Amino acid sequence: MNQKNAAICYALIAALCYGLSAPFSKLLLRQLSPMFLAALLYLGAGLGMLSVSFFSFRLPAGSVTPSLSRRDIPLLGAMVLLDSAAPILLLWGLQSTSPATVALLNNFEIAATALIAFLWFKETVGKRVWTAILLITAACILLTVDDFSALTFSTGALLALAASICWGLENNTTRQLSSKNPVQTVMVKGFGSGSLSLLLAAACEDIGFDPFYILGALCLGALAYGCSVYFYILAQRYLGAARTGIFYAAAPFMGVILSFLIIGQPIGFSFCTALGLMLWGTYLAATEKNAPRP
């Protein structure tokens, strides 16, 4: 398998892992506050990668994996802050919005990642990707506006969109670290963001002590955040931030399927229309032939 195909596989594995997040987080929010759950998810990611490092997990042959250095501290700091804000916003939104809608709104991360990659980091973005961004944005508007006649917005959906923008910026920040050891990067991301979120939860007295839910959140974090970010970083190394985000777009659709299977959320006309636009946009983006600028 060549590097490009391997990178696509890494992005899809990352998407599969993250697709578990929305439906299972909705269940965990029954007993855990958003800030405490966000802390546990990222701490679970850090613990998962710590376990991986103990087993001397090897990267693909030919990978160059220099360790993190002091020069990376500003990027790591930005990554930790953005990764602390994004899941808290998402989980706040998930409290008042269905997990299927939140999972689908996560697709706005594609648009945010591509726009930031183009405007800030000068990656090449082709015509199909621009069309995909417009389609995905239109779908997000359908999911966000509760009543077009009165133009009222869903607070939960807006919070999910804000989380997607944070993650879009974070994806581009992490892209600058993609040549470094991904296990180290995910451990910093997990323990750093998890600790900061835990401090916020403690300050707000939002910490719970249900061992079953805490263990479930740590396990979900190890898969949905730890393994997902690890394979995402590997994919970014060969595909760039914008193109990796395109293949990672499979995650929301996996989340939607799991949400209907686990939560049993009913399907409405607006949701079906938005789903069609999302699928069309994702197809156009995934079939874009222009490679991003290295």
C-alpha positions in Angstrom: 0.0 0.0 0.0 1.4 3.4 -1.0 1.7 6.3 1.5 -1.4 8.1 0.1 -3.7 5.1 0.4 -2.3 4.3 3.9 -3.0 7.9 4.9 -6.6 7.6 3.7 -7.0 4.5 5.7 -5.6 6.3 8.8 -8.1 9.1 8.3 -11.0 6.7 8.0 -10.0 4.7 11.1 -9.8 8.1 12.9 -13.3 8.9 11.7 -14.6 5.5 12.8 -13.2 6.0 16.3 -14.5 9.5 16.6 -18.0 8.5 15.3 -18.5 6.8 18.7 -18.3 10.1 20.5 -21.7 11.9 20.1 -24.1 9.0 20.9 -22.2 7.6 23.8 -21.4 11.1 25.2 -25.2 11.8 25.2 -25.6 8.7 27.4 -22.8 9.7 29.7 -24.2 13.2 30.1 -27.0 11.7 32.2 -24.7 11.5 35.1 -21.7 13.7 34.2 -21.5 17.4 33.6 -20.1 18.7 30.3 -16.9 20.0 31.7 -16.2 16.9 33.8 -17.0 14.7 30.8 -14.7 16.7 28.5 -11.9 16.3 31.1 -12.4 12.5 31.3 -12.5 12.1 27.5 -9.2 13.8 27.1 -7.6 12.2 30.1 -8.8 8.9 28.7 -7.0 9.8 25.4 -3.8 10.5 27.3 -4.0 7.3 29.3 -4.7 5.3 26.1 -1.6 6.7 24.4 0.4 6.2 27.6 -0.6 2.5 27.4 0.4 2.4 23.7 3.9 3.8 24.6 4.4 1.1 27.1 3.9 -1.6 24.5 6.5 0.1 22.2 4.0 0.6 19.4 5.8 1.2 16.1 4.9 3.6 13.5 4.7 2.6 9.8 8.0 1.8 8.2 9.9 4.7 6.9 8.2 7.2 9.2 10.4 10.0 10.6 9.3 10.8 14.1 11.4 13.4 15.9 10.4 14.1 19.5 8.7 17.3 20.5 11.0 20.1 21.4 10.8 23.5 23.2 10.1 25.2 19.9 6.8 23.3 19.8 5.6 24.8 23.1 3.5 27.7 21.5 1.8 25.2 19.2 1.2 22.8 22.0 -0.2 25.5 24.2 -2.6 26.6 21.4 -3.6 23.0 20.8 -4.4 22.4 24.5 -6.5 25.6 24.9 -8.5 24.9 21.7 -9.0 21.2 22.7 -10.2 22.3 26.1 -12.8 24.7 24.7 -14.1 22.6 21.8 -15.4 19.5 23.7 -17.0 21.7 26.4 -18.9 23.7 23.8 -19.9 20.5 22.0 -21.1 18.8 25.2 -23.0 21.8 26.3 -24.7 21.8 22.9 -25.4 18.1 23.2 -27.4 18.7 26.3 -30.2 20.5 24.3 -29.7 18.9 20.9 -30.0 15.4 19.5 -26.7 13.5 19.1 -27.5 12.9 15.4 -27.8 16.6 14.8 -24.6 17.3 16.7 -22.8 14.5 14.9 -23.8 15.9 11.5 -22.9 19.5 12.5 -19.4 18.2 13.2 -19.0 18.2 9.4 -18.6 22.0 9.6 -15.2 21.2 10.9 -14.3 20.3 7.3 -15.2 23.8 6.1 -13.5 25.5 9.0 -10.3 23.4 8.6 -10.1 24.0 4.8 -10.8 27.7 5.1 -8.2 28.2 7.8 -5.7 26.0 5.9 -6.2 28.1 2.8 -6.3 31.6 4.3 -3.7 31.1 7.1 -1.4 28.3 6.1 -1.7 28.7 2.3 -2.7 25.1 1.4 -4.2 24.7 -2.0 -8.0 24.3 -2.0 -9.6 23.3 -5.3 -13.0 24.2 -6.9 -14.7 21.0 -5.7 -13.6 21.7 -2.1 -15.0 25.3 -2.3 -18.3 23.8 -3.6 -18.2 21.3 -0.8 -17.7 24.1 1.8 -20.8 25.9 0.4 -22.9 22.7 0.6 -21.8 21.8 4.1 -22.4 25.4 5.3 -25.9 25.3 3.8 -26.6 22.0 5.6 -25.4 23.5 8.8 -27.8 26.5 8.4 -30.7 24.0 8.0 -29.7 22.2 11.2 -29.1 25.4 13.1 -32.2 27.5 12.4 -35.3 26.3 14.3 -37.8 28.6 12.6 -36.9 30.3 9.3 -40.1 32.5 9.4 -39.0 34.0 12.7 -35.3 33.2 12.2 -34.7 31.7 15.6 -31.6 29.6 16.2 -31.0 26.5 18.2 -28.6 27.3 21.0 -27.3 23.7 21.1 -26.6 23.7 17.4 -24.7 27.0 17.6 -22.6 25.6 20.4 -21.8 22.6 18.2 -20.8 24.9 15.4 -18.5 26.9 17.7 -16.9 23.6 18.7 -16.3 22.7 15.1 -14.6 26.1 14.4 -12.3 25.5 17.4 -11.4 22.1 16.1 -10.9 23.5 12.6 -8.3 25.9 14.0 -6.8 23.1 16.2 -6.5 20.8 13.2 -4.3 23.3 11.5 -2.3 23.8 14.6 -1.8 20.1 15.0 -0.8 19.9 11.3 2.3 21.9 12.1 3.2 19.1 14.6 2.3 16.2 12.3 6.0 15.3 11.6 6.6 14.8 15.3 5.9 11.7 17.3 2.1 11.3 17.3 2.0 9.4 20.6 3.8 12.2 22.4 1.5 14.8 20.7 -1.7 12.9 21.7 -0.4 12.5 25.3 0.2 16.2 25.6 -3.2 16.9 24.0 -4.9 14.4 26.3 -3.3 15.2 29.7 -3.0 18.9 29.0 -6.6 19.5 27.8 -7.9 17.0 30.3 -6.2 18.6 33.2 -7.3 22.1 32.3 -10.9 20.9 31.8 -10.7 19.1 35.2 -9.6 22.3 36.9 -12.5 24.2 35.4 -14.9 21.5 36.4 -13.5 21.5 40.0 -13.8 25.3 40.1 -17.4 25.1 39.1 -18.1 22.2 41.4 -19.2 20.0 38.5 -17.3 16.8 39.4 -19.3 13.6 39.9 -18.2 10.4 41.5 -20.1 7.6 39.7 -17.3 5.0 39.0 -19.2 3.2 36.2 -19.8 6.5 34.2 -16.2 7.7 34.9 -14.7 4.4 33.6 -17.0 4.5 30.6 -15.9 8.1 29.8 -12.2 7.2 30.1 -12.7 4.2 27.7 -14.6 6.4 25.3 -11.9 9.0 25.4 -9.2 6.4 24.7 -11.0 5.4 21.5 -12.9 8.4 20.3 -10.2 11.0 21.2 -6.9 9.1 21.7 -6.9 6.6 18.8 -8.8 9.0 16.6 -6.3 11.8 17.0 -3.4 9.4 16.7 -4.5 8.2 13.3 -5.6 11.7 12.3 -2.1 13.0 12.8 -0.6 10.1 10.8 -3.0 11.0 8.0 -2.1 14.7 8.1 1.6 13.8 7.6 0.9 12.8 4.0 -2.4 14.5 3.1 -2.3 17.9 4.8 -4.9 19.5 7.1 -7.6 20.3 4.5 -7.5 16.9 2.7 -7.4 14.9 5.9 -10.4 16.7 7.2 -12.3 15.7 4.0 -11.8 11.9 4.6 -12.4 12.4 8.3 -15.8 13.7 7.4 -17.0 10.1 7.5 -17.1 10.5 11.3 -20.3 12.5 11.5 -22.2 10.0 9.3 -21.0 7.1 11.5 -22.1 9.2 14.5 -25.5 9.7 12.9 -26.0 6.0 12.2 -25.0 5.1 15.8 -27.2 7.8 17.2 -30.3 6.3 15.5 -29.3 2.8 16.6 -28.5 3.7 20.2 -30.7 6.7 21.0 -33.6 6.0 18.5 -33.8 9.7 17.5 -36.6 10.3 14.9 -35.7 11.7 11.4 -37.2 15.0 10.2 -37.4 16.6 6.7 -34.8 19.3 7.5 -32.4 16.6 8.8 -32.8 14.5 5.7 -32.2 17.5 3.5 -29.1 18.5 5.4 -27.9 14.9 5.3 -28.2 14.9 1.5 -26.3 18.2 1.2 -23.6 16.9 3.6 -23.2 13.7 1.6 -22.9 15.6 -1.7 -20.4 18.0 -0.2 -18.3 15.3 1.3 -18.3 13.4 -2.0 -17.1 16.5 -3.9 -14.4 17.2 -1.4 -13.2 13.6 -1.3 -12.9 13.5 -5.1 -10.8 16.7 -5.3 -7.7 15.9 -7.3 -5.6 18.8 -6.3 -3.1 18.0 -3.5 -2.5 20.5 -0.7 0.7 22.5 -0.6 3.2 20.7 1.7 
